[in-house]
């Protein structure tokens, strides 16, 4: 077997939007992923299902694997011929012990690459409105590890740091906050020098405490802080309130779970992140085209007999056109066929192929689609309905009651999935999820199937329509429904829910 290769990939500080394009490209090709606890959940969800996962731990003093064993794992997996990604929080070469991991690989002639990551020492202050350099306050930046080896004194020249008059950023220093502040004060730093401790930056758990270096420890004892957090000391900390842009976003501080079919891009996720939410994408369902498309192919052979083609999902529309091509049927054969789409996403799939939709209901659900189409029928029209194996039965009844002759043809099935890397049930139990966003009844069912909990009473659900809401209601969730079944209205609903809960 040929020798594999190792990539040290920096995952950034937490926000999945700060994961680099090259990091994502490499991760998508990984066969083995060795990952840390400091890697953000949003990045973890991007690990391909085909990759084998090895958890390395590495939070404070709680290491699942000692560093020497991690080095050996990387070597052994590469020697087996695998493409190995060592996924590390922040940047692999900034207190990430990346150099140590490369030493053994170099010794054994294993090829490797390093993909830098956005470091928390720059990103977390930026998300808290603290520019680490500013020409009016400082001209240098110093990044120091606050971690001290057990039983050993700090190997930090506090006097030299104090004399730089630059911005000081201490990583992994929460447990040593007293020693750091006292060391700087003993070295002659102005007791009124602005300082800050920044918790879980770039995520929903972000929190900042700004005080003088002499009072920061007391403020932390009073207000509380959780790890991971970084300590920043310098005049630039005085700008935190003035420049604090992230905390002004309407959904900052909320962790929102988005359920969606796997491999479908999520406009919902993009909009939620623009509003400041930390978004955890959970592909709870996967759509798979049926192997036997005989009924659809027969319908395509007789396409001229149909007056309408009805599409109830973007997936159904995409699979229809994929099978059209496989069947060697020209899209021009659809000439004269009227098209109905359940909503904007489905309509977009059709329009992207140059086909304009003749009918789309005001409310984007199966019943509304059936009612709208029934109102158009004179009786005797043949209707082609290529869709999921288990679809809304009432849709067919509404069209048939109006005289339509419906060929309800399953073209794909929905498979429920569970996350292999994130324990969603534990997240719910710890009340780490502020809201779940559902865009279809099938994603509600897929979510419940993947989580496997008996109790969803404490879970808040934002639903796109009445059928989706009914499905969430059936599981006992606290449900809310968007005024209109659009993604934009759904995002507005999440904002309204947050405002309501903050008033309570």
GIFENNOR-V888358 format. One line per field, one symbol per residue. phi: phi as a letter, one per 40 degrees, with the letter a starting at -180 (. if undefined). burial: 1 if it has 9 or more other ideal C-beta (glycine too) atoms within 8 Angstrom, else 0. A space follows every 50 residues. Layout:
phi->???
burial->???
This chain:
phi->.cccabbcbccgciccccccccdcccccbcbbbbbccccccccdcccccc ccbbcbggbfccbcbcdcccdcccccccccgccbbccbcgbcbbfbgccc ccccccdbgccabbbdbccccbccdccbgbccbaccbababbbbcccbcd gbcccbccccccccfccbbbcfbccbdcccccccccchcddcdcaabbcf cgbcccabbbacdcbdcccccccgabccabbbbicccccdccbccccccc bcgbbbcbcaccgbcbcdcdccccchccbbcbccbbcbccccbdcccccc cbdccccbbbbbadcccccdcccdcccfbcccccdgccbbbcacccdcdc ccbgbcccaaccbcaccccccccdcccchgccbcbcaccbbcccdccccc ccgcbbccbcbabbbcbbccbbccccccccfcbcabbbbacccccccccc cgccbbccccbbbcacccccccdccgccbbbccbcbcccccccccccccc cccc
burial->00111111111111110111001101100111111101110111111000 10111111100010101001111110111001111111111111010100 11111100010111101111111111111111110011011101011100 00000001001101011111111101101110111010100011111111 11110111111110011011000010011111111110110011011010 11011111111100010110111011111111111110110010111011 00100101111111111111111100101010110010111111011111 10001010111011111111111100100011111111001101111111 01110110111111011110010110110000101111111111111111 10000100111111101111111010101111001110111111111100 0000
